[in-house]
Amino acid sequence: MTSKNYLCKGIRDHIHRHMFLTILVSLALLVALPIHCITELDVAKGMVQIPEDSLNSVQEAFLGCLSSNSWVMVVVAGAAILYGLASFFYLYSGEKTDFYHSLPWKREVLFLVSLVSSLVSFLVPYLIATGITYLIGIFNGGNSTKILPAMAIAIGVNVLYFLVFYAAAVLAVMLTGNLFTGVLGFAGIMSYGIIIKTAYSSLNSHFFDTLSVYSSGMQENFLSPFLAYRMMIYTGEEKILQYGVLYGAIVLVVLLALDLWLYKIRPSESYHKSIAFPKLEPVIKVACVIPIALLAALFFSLGMRNHFVWFVAGTIVVALVLSAAFDFLYSLDIKSCIRPKISTGVILAVLALVIIGYRMDITGVDSFLPDKGKVQAMSVKFNSISERMAYPVNSYEKMEAVNNNQMWMKDFDAIYALAQIGVEYYADNKNEEADAFGLDTLVNVDLAYEMKSGKKVYRSYYLPETEEVLANIQKIYDNWEYREKIMPTYYADAEDIEFLYVTDALGRRMQLDVQRNELEILYKTYKNELEGMTFEEAAGERILGYLVAEQMERGNYGNTKQDYMFSWDLPIYEGFSETRAMLTELGNPIEDQIPAEEVLQIRLTTMDEMGNTAQEMILEKPEEIQRVLEHMTYEYCHYGVGSKILYDINVEIIWTDRFKETGQTMYLLDDGSLDDILQKLNVD
């Protein structure tokens, strides 16, 4: 009973000593919760209500104030850091340390007193501020079935991460002997994972030409408790909450265990030192200097002509300067910081190994080509195909497999063949100058291996547009398992479309005056023809116009909520006979070509490297104009691989009607029949 009374008295005394901090935190919580909620609800009352919304604007605003409130996140983190520093600040004073450690309590009890009192000091005003906010929302009509569960989750998450930040701040105090190094230590604990990951990614990007990375990005948020906490607050998704809570709980247990262990063994005379444990000084120095020196040198060498030499020189200079700075911070003696240290030699040796390893690619990153028998599946992403497509609004999440290069195919012979070509072509050209490397027409191909071991490896190559490469791309594209997922029509049904328009080469944009059933039939007809089109047909057929689909979406604009229309273009190819027949029946035909009688002249030009006109030819003869018009096409949605478009030639139409303008940029699709005309422009 006596021990229990002492414990309770210690908690009360601790709370009383930090009452000013508690008052400050309470005021911050009142601003972040009730006052912020009042202003948000006042703004929400002026918003236009969308009937289909499950929650009205006031309910949404109230839900956001309780669950995804960034102001609360700042207060929670700030309060945890302040309480952590204040609870053990006495360790930075010799007299106070002797006093506390002379008390008839074990250090475990002292630690528990500080932890419990800090939690109570934060939790009480936080719960009061949350309760006031809840009442404000209820009285303003913000109540809904989602409020109480969201509030309970928010309380749990905020308390959990308050303890995480508190434990991290205490760890920084335990490891250091003064406030300055304590603050630096806390910043290092919170950011070290980010620094290591950034240095690793930057080195990979700088030295490896074929490495590519695809991920959801969620993993990056677990490099620091701050990032994980922010991710949970802003997203609120169930899966992310589960991961975030599990991550926070693990980090909290580890930090508290370290705190308690270090507190028990921390020397009382550590208050006058920068680092409380001298044996950790070289370890901290080595761990910090290496990634920071690499990052600083990479940044310094950007844009330099001989970037590798500057990178090496920068790494050495930054490493030596930082090493001296750490030594001075430890000893506060200038003479000591300029003396040779074993830790400095270790830093330079590790940096030399890292630089040599990356320079020589000793791990074989750019030459990676696994044995085919070790591969379970492969995926491929052709940026020159998927990036030419126009997709429906809000289709990104549905396209996750496409965007992240995870369309795994068990039949991957053609993809593996591209990987072989990529490795060989890179090996033959990696030492070439950029100008020489760019003599070939290159195709960007992103490949992914799913190994039988479960590991996923991503690579990116620029391949020459040879017949072999095009043949393999055609095999992949013509595989329905692949093509289905990259078609824009896969991500929108006819029911999602409000209106359909047609645009043609004359620049006309005509809304289709059709009934809902006619719109759906037309869209499904187009969908069948587009998705049934082979790679060879997409490359060789002219595009005569576009079917423009419009979808109704909603967005927030200032204090109002408004619907808006989102449109996306679908190319109408020359061979889409059924779609074109339907458009003709509906009174909006797409002609095979621009009427020759409406064209006065056609101006063909080529450009030099500076963007100036190199050569020019004006066609005025009716038969030449007719022949050129038969080969004119829109460029958009012609893929940037295997295309027969003559990109070197600019086409300008001079209309008989001088006031008429061309609607969109047009190009020539080459089939060899215009060679007698084009040879005058010296185009290969």
Buried (B, 14 or more C-beta within 10 A) or exposed (E): EEEEEBBEEBBEEBBEEBEEBBEBBBEBBBEBBBBBBBEBBEBBBEBEEEEEEEBBBBBBBBBBBBBBBEBBBEBBBBBBBBBBBBBBEBBBEBEEBEEBBEEEBEBEBBBBBBBBBBBBBBBEBBEBBBEBBBEBBEEBBBBBEBBEEBBEBBBEBBBBBBBBBBBBBBBBBBBBBBEEBBBBBBEBBBBBBBBBBBBEEBBBEBBBBBBBEBEEEBEBBBBBBBBBBBBBBEBBEEEBBEBBBEBBEEBBEEBBEBBBEBBEEBEEEBBEBBBBBEEEBBEBBBBBBBBBBBBBBBEBBEEEEEBBEBBBBBBBBBBBEBBBEBBBBBBEEEEEBEEEBEBBEBBBEBBEEBBEEBEEBEEEBBEBBBEEEEBBBBBBBBBBBBEBBBBBBEBEEBBEEBBBBBBBBEEBEBBBBBBEBBBBBBEEBEEEEEEEBEEBEBBBBBBBBBEEEEEBBBBBBBBBBBEEBBEBBBBBBBEEEBBEBBBBBBBBEBEBBEBBBBBBBBEEEBEBEBEEEBBBBBBEBBBBBBBEBEBEEBBBBBBBBBBBBBBEEEEEEEEEBEEEEBBBBBBBBBBBEEBBEBBEEBEBBBEEBBEBEEBEBBBBBBEEEEEEEBBEBEBEEEEBBBBBBBBBBBBBBBBBBBBBBBEBBBBBBBBEEEEBEBBBEBBBBBEEEBEEBBEEBEBE
